[in-house]
Amino acid sequence: MSGPPVQSVLRALVLLKELNRQRHTTVDQLHRVSGLPKPTIMRLLGTLSTAGLVAKGERGLGYRITSQVAALSSGFHGGPLVAEAGRAWAADLTRRLKWPAAIAVPDQGRVVISVSTMADSAVSPFHATVGVSFSMVTRAIGRAYLAFCPEEERRILLRLLAASPEAEDNPPNLERVVQGMIAMVRRQGYAQRDPKVEPRNSNTVAVPIMLGESVAGTLGLSYFRSVVSHAALTEELVPALCEASRQITASMERLQQGQTQEA
């Protein structure tokens, strides 16, 4: 290192990391986490906003990252991009169907919720789940990823699962269990939670969000089993999810085109 670090850059990175952890982050939250004075936080947010990395949240609630953070890493796997492209479509699903929607992205052999409409649903089976990780073997939003990702990526994920200490990730006869799950999910065209895992009074249905030949993330809806019949699932929820997934893919493609033109 040729000299002391630039403190303003370090502060901006602290804020950017915290913004990346949740859907919306307020100045008060950033102040509590970083310990920075609020006027400093506002100046840094203004700078990050000018750079296109941060934007005001929906309905003016706090701040959020934008897809432009993709430019910060050559190893970018699509998480912020699919979150920005899908946020409005997830909200629309909850507005129309009432059930909470979530978008998940891969993270070290699991999937992590990057967008959730739990707060917008009066009938949500869960509390907030943004940042929570879930199994690719037993959970719908993870199964939809594992079942539709490219074969080479799946082989890598299976090795990660085989090394996991988590029971849901690494059950006995892992490969046989995964192959059976994949066959079922592909046959149905959608994934559901393993009925043997908790909570058993609710369920989640999920579909992949494709980007080219890869899966950028998954989109799911959670509901109470006693309320949603199989007919309602296949005739209402699944078609709505599939259409929203297609629209999110189109939105991601438009965002990528915009990034290419700006570059």
Rosetta blueprint (number, residue, H / E / L):
1 M L
2 S L
3 G L
4 P L
5 P L
6 V L
7 Q H
8 S H
9 V H
10 L H
11 R H
12 A H
13 L H
14 V H
15 L H
16 L H
17 K H
18 E H
19 L H
20 N L
21 R L
22 Q L
23 R L
24 H L
25 T E
26 T L
27 V H
28 D H
29 Q H
30 L H
31 H H
32 R H
33 V H
34 S H
35 G L
36 L L
37 P L
38 K H
39 P H
40 T H
41 I H
42 M H
43 R H
44 L H
45 L H
46 G H
47 T H
48 L H
49 S H
50 T H
51 A L
52 G L
53 L L
54 V E
55 A E
56 K E
57 G L
58 E H
59 R H
60 G H
61 L L
62 G L
63 Y E
64 R E
65 I E
66 T L
67 S H
68 Q H
69 V H
70 A H
71 A H
72 L H
73 S L
74 S L
75 G L
76 F L
77 H L
78 G L
79 G H
80 P H
81 L H
82 V H
83 A H
84 E H
85 A H
86 G H
87 R H
88 A H
89 W H
90 A H
91 A H
92 D H
93 L H
94 T H
95 R H
96 R H
97 L H
98 K L
99 W L
100 P L
101 A E
102 A E
103 I E
104 A E
105 V E
106 P E
107 D E
108 Q L
109 G L
110 R E
111 V E
112 V E
113 I E
114 S E
115 V E
116 S E
117 T L
118 M H
119 A H
120 D H
121 S L
122 A L
123 V L
124 S L
125 P L
126 F L
127 H L
128 A L
129 T L
130 V L
131 G L
132 V L
133 S E
134 F E
135 S E
136 M L
137 V L
138 T L
139 R L
140 A H
141 I H
142 G H
143 R H
144 A H
145 Y H
146 L H
147 A H
148 F H
149 C L
150 P L
151 E H
152 E H
153 E H
154 R H
155 R H
156 I H
157 L H
158 L H
159 R H
160 L H
161 L H
162 A H
163 A L
164 S L
165 P L
166 E L
167 A L
168 E L
169 D L
170 N L
171 P L
172 P L
173 N L
174 L H
175 E H
176 R H
177 V H
178 V H
179 Q H
180 G H
181 M H
182 I H
183 A H
184 M H
185 V H
186 R H
187 R H
188 Q H
189 G L
190 Y L
191 A E
192 Q E
193 R L
194 D L
195 P L
196 K L
197 V L
198 E L
199 P L
200 R L
201 N L
202 S E
203 N E
204 T E
205 V E
206 A E
207 V E
208 P E
209 I E
210 M E
211 L E
212 G L
213 E L
214 S E
215 V E
216 A E
217 G E
218 T E
219 L E
220 G E
221 L E
222 S E
223 Y E
224 F E
225 R L
226 S L
227 V L
228 V L
229 S L
230 H H
231 A H
232 A H
233 L H
234 T H
235 E H
236 E H
237 L H
238 V H
239 P H
240 A H
241 L H
242 C H
243 E H
244 A H
245 S H
246 R H
247 Q H
248 I H
249 T H
250 A H
251 S H
252 M H
253 E H
254 R H
255 L H
256 Q H
257 Q H
258 G H
259 Q H
260 T H
261 Q H
262 E H
263 A L
